Amino acid sequence: QLGIFGRTLSHNQSLKRARRTSHVQYPSNRCSRVANSMSWYGRVLLHSPVLVKGASAGIIMGTADVIRQRIEKRPWEWQSTAVNALYGAFCVAPFAHYWFLLMERTLPVRMQATFRERLLRTLPKVTVDYCFVGSLMISGFFTTRGLYAGDTLPQIGERLRNNFPAVWKVGLFVWPAAQVINLCFVPLPFRVLFLNLIGLCWNTFLSLRVSHLQLQEWEDKTADPELDRLMLDEVVQKE
């Protein structure tokens, strides 16, 4: 028994020396902290799924608005950020939570299945998801931002008619591929979180788009046609 203990001790010491002299990177405390955070998030998620997903969506969509304001080099407008965060927390996240549950019950995908089997069962869900839910989320975002800016429903409807097709086509390059990955590989409890992380860039794009359209409409509304004509006549006379 002592001989076995001695050989084991010697083996452990050899491993320690090999780790000190090796160039292999062993997991650091930072990796351990990340793993512990994900484990904590998973436990809280199982206890209060809608609440946790709502909080995550609110933080991410609020961050998207902050990024938009930084890109536009504007002073931080916290009311705008709050509107984005509330829309994510109380509209996007709860709807996405129950929508993913419905899709999983309708066409369940086994994680043990082959990639081909998972893909064949996922493609119909992705098609329905983007055609229905994608359209609904784009319209909801335009409506929410328009109401915050004080626009009337006819103004919001006109903006949607003019810009919805272009935005929807841009989304074709983002959401179908993201949802294939999400539905094929991401466990059900974490799908809304994955959706929100992809949505960080997407919501920044939408915020920029709506902000640009509102600014353009305001400039068109406040423009003076008579002043523009006089300035044009002055330029022509100088030439």
Phi and psi in degrees as GROMACS dihedral restraints (atoms count N, CA, C in turn):
[ dihedral_restraints ]
;  ai    aj    ak    al  type     phi  dphi    fc
    3     4     5     6     1   -64.7    20    10
    4     5     6     7     1   -36.6    20    10
    6     7     8     9     1   -64.2    20    10
    7     8     9    10     1   -40.9    20    10
    9    10    11    12     1   -64.6    20    10
   10    11    12    13     1   -43.0    20    10
   12    13    14    15     1   -62.3    20    10
   13    14    15    16     1   -41.0    20    10
   15    16    17    18     1   -64.9    20    10
   16    17    18    19     1   -41.0    20    10
   18    19    20    21     1   -66.6    20    10
   19    20    21    22     1   -38.3    20    10
   21    22    23    24     1   -64.6    20    10
   22    23    24    25     1   -44.1    20    10
   24    25    26    27     1   -61.9    20    10
   25    26    27    28     1   -43.0    20    10
   27    28    29    30     1   -63.6    20    10
   28    29    30    31     1   -38.9    20    10
   30    31    32    33     1   -64.5    20    10
   31    32    33    34     1   -42.7    20    10
   33    34    35    36     1   -63.9    20    10
   34    35    36    37     1   -40.6    20    10
   36    37    38    39     1   -64.1    20    10
   37    38    39    40     1   -38.0    20    10
   39    40    41    42     1   -64.4    20    10
   40    41    42    43     1   -39.5    20    10
   42    43    44    45     1   -63.6    20    10
   43    44    45    46     1   -40.7    20    10
   45    46    47    48     1   -64.0    20    10
   46    47    48    49     1   -42.5    20    10
   48    49    50    51     1   -64.6    20    10
   49    50    51    52     1   -38.9    20    10
   51    52    53    54     1   -64.9    20    10
   52    53    54    55     1   -37.9    20    10
   54    55    56    57     1   -67.6    20    10
   55    56    57    58     1   -36.2    20    10
   57    58    59    60     1   -68.8    20    10
   58    59    60    61     1   -35.1    20    10
   60    61    62    63     1   -94.3    20    10
   61    62    63    64     1   -12.1    20    10
   63    64    65    66     1   -83.3    20    10
   64    65    66    67     1   156.9    20    10
   66    67    68    69     1   -92.2    20    10
   67    68    69    70     1     2.6    20    10
   69    70    71    72     1   -70.5    20    10
   70    71    72    73     1   135.3    20    10
   72    73    74    75     1   -89.0    20    10
   73    74    75    76     1   114.3    20    10
   75    76    77    78     1   -89.3    20    10
   76    77    78    79     1   156.5    20    10
   78    79    80    81     1   -54.7    20    10
   79    80    81    82     1   132.9    20    10
   81    82    83    84     1   -93.3    20    10
   82    83    84    85     1   175.7    20    10
   84    85    86    87     1   -63.7    20    10
   85    86    87    88     1   -30.9    20    10
   87    88    89    90     1   -63.7    20    10
   88    89    90    91     1   -43.7    20    10
   90    91    92    93     1   -61.3    20    10
   91    92    93    94     1   -39.2    20    10
   93    94    95    96     1   -64.2    20    10
   94    95    96    97     1   -39.8    20    10
   96    97    98    99     1   -65.4    20    10
   97    98    99   100     1   -40.0    20    10
   99   100   101   102     1   -62.5    20    10
  100   101   102   103     1   -44.5    20    10
  102   103   104   105     1   -61.9    20    10
  103   104   105   106     1   -41.9    20    10
  105   106   107   108     1   -65.0    20    10
  106   107   108   109     1   -37.5    20    10
  108   109   110   111     1   -64.9    20    10
  109   110   111   112     1   -43.2    20    10
  111   112   113   114     1   -65.8    20    10
  112   113   114   115     1   -37.3    20    10
  114   115   116   117     1   -64.7    20    10
  115   116   117   118     1   -42.5    20    10
  117   118   119   120     1   -63.8    20    10
  118   119   120   121     1   -42.6    20    10
  120   121   122   123     1   -61.0    20    10
  121   122   123   124     1   -41.8    20    10
  123   124   125   126     1   -63.1    20    10
  124   125   126   127     1   -40.7    20    10
  126   127   128   129     1   -66.0    20    10
  127   128   129   130     1   -44.3    20    10
  129   130   131   132     1   -66.7    20    10
  130   131   132   133     1   -37.3    20    10
  132   133   134   135     1   -62.5    20    10
  133   134   135   136     1   -40.0    20    10
  135   136   137   138     1   -68.2    20    10
  136   137   138   139     1   -29.6    20    10
  138   139   140   141     1   -79.4    20    10
  139   140   141   142     1   -43.8    20    10
  141   142   143   144     1  -137.1    20    10
  142   143   144   145     1    75.9    20    10
  144   145   146   147     1   -63.3    20    10
  145   146   147   148     1   -47.6    20    10
  147   148   149   150     1   -66.7    20    10
  148   149   150   151     1   -41.2    20    10
  150   151   152   153     1   -63.6    20    10
  151   152   153   154     1   -45.5    20    10
  153   154   155   156     1   -68.0    20    10
  154   155   156   157     1   -42.4    20    10
  156   157   158   159     1   -65.9    20    10
  157   158   159   160     1   -36.0    20    10
  159   160   161   162     1   -64.9    20    10
  160   161   162   163     1   -42.9    20    10
  162   163   164   165     1   -63.4    20    10
  163   164   165   166     1   -42.8    20    10
  165   166   167   168     1   -63.1    20    10
  166   167   168   169     1   -45.6    20    10
  168   169   170   171     1   -63.9    20    10
  169   170   171   172     1   -39.8    20    10
  171   172   173   174     1   -63.1    20    10
  172   173   174   175     1   -43.6    20    10
  174   175   176   177     1   -64.2    20    10
  175   176   177   178     1   -44.1    20    10
  177   178   179   180     1   -69.3    20    10
  178   179   180   181     1   -42.7    20    10
  180   181   182   183     1   -71.1    20    10
  181   182   183   184     1   -33.3    20    10
  183   184   185   186     1   -64.4    20    10
  184   185   186   187     1   -40.2    20    10
  186   187   188   189     1   -62.3    20    10
  187   188   189   190     1   -37.9    20    10
  189   190   191   192     1   -60.6    20    10
  190   191   192   193     1   -39.2    20    10
  192   193   194   195     1   -70.2    20    10
  193   194   195   196     1   -37.2    20    10
  195   196   197   198     1   -61.6    20    10
  196   197   198   199     1   -43.0    20    10
  198   199   200   201     1   -61.4    20    10
  199   200   201   202     1   -42.3    20    10
  201   202   203   204     1   -59.7    20    10
  202   203   204   205     1   -44.0    20    10
  204   205   206   207     1   -67.4    20    10
  205   206   207   208     1   -34.1    20    10
  207   208   209   210     1   -66.8    20    10
  208   209   210   211     1   -40.0    20    10
  210   211   212   213     1   -63.8    20    10
  211   212   213   214     1   -40.7    20    10
  213   214   215   216     1   -78.7    20    10
  214   215   216   217     1    -4.7    20    10
  216   217   218   219     1    57.8    20    10
  217   218   219   220     1    46.9    20    10
  219   220   221   222     1  -107.2    20    10
  220   221   222   223     1   156.7    20    10
  222   223   224   225     1   -62.9    20    10
  223   224   225   226     1   146.8    20    10
  225   226   227   228     1   -65.1    20    10
  226   227   228   229     1   124.8    20    10
  228   229   230   231     1  -106.5    20    10
  229   230   231   232     1    97.8    20    10
  231   232   233   234     1   -66.3    20    10
  232   233   234   235     1   -27.5    20    10
  234   235   236   237     1   -64.3    20    10
  235   236   237   238     1   -39.3    20    10
  237   238   239   240     1   -64.4    20    10
  238   239   240   241     1   -42.8    20    10
  240   241   242   243     1   -63.0    20    10
  241   242   243   244     1   -39.4    20    10
  243   244   245   246     1   -64.9    20    10
  244   245   246   247     1   -38.7    20    10
  246   247   248   249     1   -62.4    20    10
  247   248   249   250     1   -45.3    20    10
  249   250   251   252     1   -60.5    20    10
  250   251   252   253     1   -45.0    20    10
  252   253   254   255     1   -64.4    20    10
  253   254   255   256     1   -42.7    20    10
  255   256   257   258     1   -66.1    20    10
  256   257   258   259     1   -38.1    20    10
  258   259   260   261     1   -63.1    20    10
  259   260   261   262     1   -41.8    20    10
  261   262   263   264     1   -67.8    20    10
  262   263   264   265     1   -41.6    20    10
  264   265   266   267     1   -72.8    20    10
  265   266   267   268     1   -39.4    20    10
  267   268   269   270     1  -106.0    20    10
  268   269   270   271     1   -10.9    20    10
  270   271   272   273     1  -116.6    20    10
  271   272   273   274     1   -57.9    20    10
  273   274   275   276     1   -67.4    20    10
  274   275   276   277     1   -53.1    20    10
  276   277   278   279     1   -64.5    20    10
  277   278   279   280     1   -49.9    20    10
  279   280   281   282     1   -61.3    20    10
  280   281   282   283     1   -41.1    20    10
  282   283   284   285     1   -63.3    20    10
  283   284   285   286     1   -45.7    20    10
  285   286   287   288     1   -63.3    20    10
  286   287   288   289     1   -37.1    20    10
  288   289   290   291     1   -58.4    20    10
  289   290   291   292     1   -52.4    20    10
  291   292   293   294     1   -75.3    20    10
  292   293   294   295     1   -27.8    20    10
  294   295   296   297     1   -66.7    20    10
  295   296   297   298     1   -43.1    20    10
  297   298   299   300     1   -65.7    20    10
  298   299   300   301     1   -38.0    20    10
  300   301   302   303     1   -61.9    20    10
  301   302   303   304     1   -43.7    20    10
  303   304   305   306     1   -62.9    20    10
  304   305   306   307     1   -44.5    20    10
  306   307   308   309     1   -64.1    20    10
  307   308   309   310     1   -38.6    20    10
  309   310   311   312     1   -68.6    20    10
  310   311   312   313     1   -35.6    20    10
  312   313   314   315     1   -74.6    20    10
  313   314   315   316     1   -32.7    20    10
  315   316   317   318     1   -74.2    20    10
  316   317   318   319     1   -49.4    20    10
  318   319   320   321     1  -131.7    20    10
  319   320   321   322     1    79.3    20    10
  321   322   323   324     1   -65.8    20    10
  322   323   324   325     1   145.9    20    10
  324   325   326   327     1  -119.7    20    10
  325   326   327   328     1   118.5    20    10
  327   328   329   330     1   -80.2    20    10
  328   329   330   331     1   129.9    20    10
  330   331   332   333     1   -66.1    20    10
  331   332   333   334     1   -21.9    20    10
  333   334   335   336     1   -81.1    20    10
  334   335   336   337     1   -11.2    20    10
  336   337   338   339     1   -70.5    20    10
  337   338   339   340     1   162.8    20    10
  339   340   341   342     1   -69.5    20    10
  340   341   342   343     1   162.4    20    10
  342   343   344   345     1   -61.3    20    10
  343   344   345   346     1   -38.6    20    10
  345   346   347   348     1   -62.4    20    10
  346   347   348   349     1   -44.1    20    10
  348   349   350   351     1   -64.4    20    10
  349   350   351   352     1   -42.9    20    10
  351   352   353   354     1   -63.4    20    10
  352   353   354   355     1   -41.5    20    10
  354   355   356   357     1   -65.0    20    10
  355   356   357   358     1   -42.5    20    10
  357   358   359   360     1   -63.6    20    10
  358   359   360   361     1   -34.4    20    10
  360   361   362   363     1   -83.2    20    10
  361   362   363   364     1   -18.7    20    10
  363   364   365   366     1   -87.3    20    10
  364   365   366   367     1   -35.7    20    10
  366   367   368   369     1   -57.1    20    10
  367   368   369   370     1   -44.1    20    10
  369   370   371   372     1   -61.0    20    10
  370   371   372   373     1   -37.8    20    10
  372   373   374   375     1   -66.9    20    10
  373   374   375   376     1   -39.4    20    10
  375   376   377   378     1   -64.5    20    10
  376   377   378   379     1   -40.7    20    10
  378   379   380   381     1   -62.0    20    10
  379   380   381   382     1   -49.3    20    10
  381   382   383   384     1   -64.5    20    10
  382   383   384   385     1   -39.6    20    10
  384   385   386   387     1   -60.6    20    10
  385   386   387   388     1   -49.1    20    10
  387   388   389   390     1   -75.4    20    10
  388   389   390   391     1   -38.7    20    10
  390   391   392   393     1   -65.3    20    10
  391   392   393   394     1   -38.6    20    10
  393   394   395   396     1   -95.7    20    10
  394   395   396   397     1   -62.4    20    10
  396   397   398   399     1   -70.3    20    10
  397   398   399   400     1   -41.1    20    10
  399   400   401   402     1   -58.7    20    10
  400   401   402   403     1   -44.7    20    10
  402   403   404   405     1   -63.6    20    10
  403   404   405   406     1   -40.9    20    10
  405   406   407   408     1   -64.5    20    10
  406   407   408   409     1   -41.6    20    10
  408   409   410   411     1   -69.1    20    10
  409   410   411   412     1   -38.8    20    10
  411   412   413   414     1   -63.6    20    10
  412   413   414   415     1   -46.4    20    10
  414   415   416   417     1   -63.1    20    10
  415   416   417   418     1   -40.9    20    10
  417   418   419   420     1   -63.7    20    10
  418   419   420   421     1   -38.8    20    10
  420   421   422   423     1   -66.7    20    10
  421   422   423   424     1   -46.2    20    10
  423   424   425   426     1   -60.1    20    10
  424   425   426   427     1   -41.9    20    10
  426   427   428   429     1   -65.8    20    10
  427   428   429   430     1   -44.8    20    10
  429   430   431   432     1   -61.8    20    10
  430   431   432   433     1   -47.1    20    10
  432   433   434   435     1   -67.1    20    10
  433   434   435   436     1   -34.5    20    10
  435   436   437   438     1   -67.3    20    10
  436   437   438   439     1   -43.2    20    10
  438   439   440   441     1   -63.7    20    10
  439   440   441   442     1   -37.9    20    10
  441   442   443   444     1   -63.6    20    10
  442   443   444   445     1   -37.3    20    10
  444   445   446   447     1   -78.4    20    10
  445   446   447   448     1    -5.3    20    10
  447   448   449   450     1    88.9    20    10
  448   449   450   451     1    15.3    20    10
  450   451   452   453     1   -75.9    20    10
  451   452   453   454     1   152.9    20    10
  453   454   455   456     1   -83.6    20    10
  454   455   456   457     1   163.4    20    10
  456   457   458   459     1   -61.5    20    10
  457   458   459   460     1   -39.5    20    10
  459   460   461   462     1   -61.2    20    10
  460   461   462   463     1   -38.1    20    10
  462   463   464   465     1   -64.3    20    10
  463   464   465   466     1   -42.5    20    10
  465   466   467   468     1   -64.6    20    10
  466   467   468   469     1   -41.3    20    10
  468   469   470   471     1   -62.7    20    10
  469   470   471   472     1   -41.1    20    10
  471   472   473   474     1   -65.7    20    10
  472   473   474   475     1   -40.3    20    10
  474   475   476   477     1   -63.6    20    10
  475   476   477   478     1   -39.7    20    10
  477   478   479   480     1   -65.0    20    10
  478   479   480   481     1   -44.5    20    10
  480   481   482   483     1   -60.8    20    10
  481   482   483   484     1   -36.6    20    10
  483   484   485   486     1   -80.2    20    10
  484   485   486   487     1   -26.6    20    10
  486   487   488   489     1  -121.8    20    10
  487   488   489   490     1   -15.6    20    10
  489   490   491   492     1   -58.5    20    10
  490   491   492   493     1   -47.3    20    10
  492   493   494   495     1   -58.1    20    10
  493   494   495   496     1   -41.7    20    10
  495   496   497   498     1   -66.6    20    10
  496   497   498   499     1   -42.5    20    10
  498   499   500   501     1   -66.7    20    10
  499   500   501   502     1   -40.5    20    10
  501   502   503   504     1   -62.8    20    10
  502   503   504   505     1   -38.5    20    10
  504   505   506   507     1   -67.2    20    10
  505   506   507   508     1   -37.7    20    10
  507   508   509   510     1   -62.5    20    10
  508   509   510   511     1   -40.5    20    10
  510   511   512   513     1   -62.9    20    10
  511   512   513   514     1   -23.5    20    10
  513   514   515   516     1   -61.7    20    10
  514   515   516   517     1   -26.5    20    10
  516   517   518   519     1   -84.7    20    10
  517   518   519   520     1    -6.0    20    10
  519   520   521   522     1  -115.3    20    10
  520   521   522   523     1   -59.1    20    10
  522   523   524   525     1   -76.5    20    10
  523   524   525   526     1   -40.3    20    10
  525   526   527   528     1   -58.5    20    10
  526   527   528   529     1   -46.5    20    10
  528   529   530   531     1   -64.7    20    10
  529   530   531   532     1   -41.9    20    10
  531   532   533   534     1   -63.2    20    10
  532   533   534   535     1   -39.5    20    10
  534   535   536   537     1   -73.6    20    10
  535   536   537   538     1   -29.5    20    10
  537   538   539   540     1   -62.0    20    10
  538   539   540   541     1   -46.3    20    10
  540   541   542   543     1   -62.5    20    10
  541   542   543   544     1   -44.3    20    10
  543   544   545   546     1   -62.2    20    10
  544   545   546   547     1   -48.8    20    10
  546   547   548   549     1   -78.2    20    10
  547   548   549   550     1   -24.4    20    10
  549   550   551   552     1   -86.7    20    10
  550   551   552   553     1   -35.2    20    10
  552   553   554   555     1  -120.7    20    10
  553   554   555   556     1   -24.5    20    10
  555   556   557   558     1   -90.7    20    10
  556   557   558   559     1   130.0    20    10
  558   559   560   561     1   -59.7    20    10
  559   560   561   562     1   149.0    20    10
  561   562   563   564     1   -51.2    20    10
  562   563   564   565     1   -45.4    20    10
  564   565   566   567     1   -62.9    20    10
  565   566   567   568     1   -22.7    20    10
  567   568   569   570     1  -102.3    20    10
  568   569   570   571     1     5.7    20    10
  570   571   572   573     1   -70.8    20    10
  571   572   573   574     1   -36.6    20    10
  573   574   575   576     1   -66.9    20    10
  574   575   576   577     1   -37.3    20    10
  576   577   578   579     1   -63.1    20    10
  577   578   579   580     1   -44.8    20    10
  579   580   581   582     1   -60.9    20    10
  580   581   582   583     1   -42.4    20    10
  582   583   584   585     1   -59.1    20    10
  583   584   585   586     1   -42.5    20    10
  585   586   587   588     1   -67.7    20    10
  586   587   588   589     1   -37.9    20    10
  588   589   590   591     1   -65.6    20    10
  589   590   591   592     1   -42.2    20    10
  591   592   593   594     1   -64.8    20    10
  592   593   594   595     1   -36.6    20    10
  594   595   596   597     1   -68.6    20    10
  595   596   597   598     1   -13.3    20    10
  597   598   599   600     1   -59.0    20    10
  598   599   600   601     1   -50.0    20    10
  600   601   602   603     1   -69.0    20    10
  601   602   603   604     1   -40.8    20    10
  603   604   605   606     1   -64.5    20    10
  604   605   606   607     1   -43.9    20    10
  606   607   608   609     1   -69.8    20    10
  607   608   609   610     1   -30.3    20    10
  609   610   611   612     1   -63.5    20    10
  610   611   612   613     1   -43.9    20    10
  612   613   614   615     1   -61.0    20    10
  613   614   615   616     1   -46.1    20    10
  615   616   617   618     1   -63.1    20    10
  616   617   618   619     1   -40.9    20    10
  618   619   620   621     1   -62.3    20    10
  619   620   621   622     1   -43.1    20    10
  621   622   623   624     1   -63.3    20    10
  622   623   624   625     1   -41.8    20    10
  624   625   626   627     1   -63.4    20    10
  625   626   627   628     1   -49.0    20    10
  627   628   629   630     1   -66.0    20    10
  628   629   630   631     1   -41.0    20    10
  630   631   632   633     1   -62.2    20    10
  631   632   633   634     1   -42.4    20    10
  633   634   635   636     1   -64.5    20    10
  634   635   636   637     1   -42.7    20    10
  636   637   638   639     1   -64.5    20    10
  637   638   639   640     1   -41.9    20    10
  639   640   641   642     1   -64.7    20    10
  640   641   642   643     1   -40.3    20    10
  642   643   644   645     1   -64.8    20    10
  643   644   645   646     1   -42.3    20    10
  645   646   647   648     1   -64.1    20    10
  646   647   648   649     1   -42.1    20    10
  648   649   650   651     1   -65.4    20    10
  649   650   651   652     1   -38.5    20    10
  651   652   653   654     1   -65.4    20    10
  652   653   654   655     1   -41.0    20    10
  654   655   656   657     1   -65.1    20    10
  655   656   657   658     1   -38.8    20    10
  657   658   659   660     1   -67.0    20    10
  658   659   660   661     1   -36.1    20    10
  660   661   662   663     1   -71.0    20    10
  661   662   663   664     1   -37.9    20    10
  663   664   665   666     1   -90.6    20    10
  664   665   666   667     1    -2.4    20    10
  666   667   668   669     1   -69.9    20    10
  667   668   669   670     1   143.7    20    10
  669   670   671   672     1  -104.5    20    10
  670   671   672   673     1   108.4    20    10
  672   673   674   675     1   -60.2    20    10
  673   674   675   676     1   -36.5    20    10
  675   676   677   678     1   -66.3    20    10
  676   677   678   679     1   -40.9    20    10
  678   679   680   681     1   -66.3    20    10
  679   680   681   682     1   -39.1    20    10
  681   682   683   684     1   -62.8    20    10
  682   683   684   685     1   -38.7    20    10
  684   685   686   687     1   -67.0    20    10
  685   686   687   688     1   -40.7    20    10
  687   688   689   690     1   -64.6    20    10
  688   689   690   691     1   -41.1    20    10
  690   691   692   693     1   -65.4    20    10
  691   692   693   694     1   -37.4    20    10
  693   694   695   696     1   -67.0    20    10
  694   695   696   697     1   -40.8    20    10
  696   697   698   699     1   -63.1    20    10
  697   698   699   700     1   -38.8    20    10
  699   700   701   702     1   -64.3    20    10
  700   701   702   703     1   -40.8    20    10
  702   703   704   705     1   -65.2    20    10
  703   704   705   706     1   -39.8    20    10
  705   706   707   708     1   -65.7    20    10
  706   707   708   709     1   -40.9    20    10
  708   709   710   711     1   -64.6    20    10
  709   710   711   712     1   -37.6    20    10
  711   712   713   714     1   -65.8    20    10
  712   713   714   715     1   -35.4    20    10
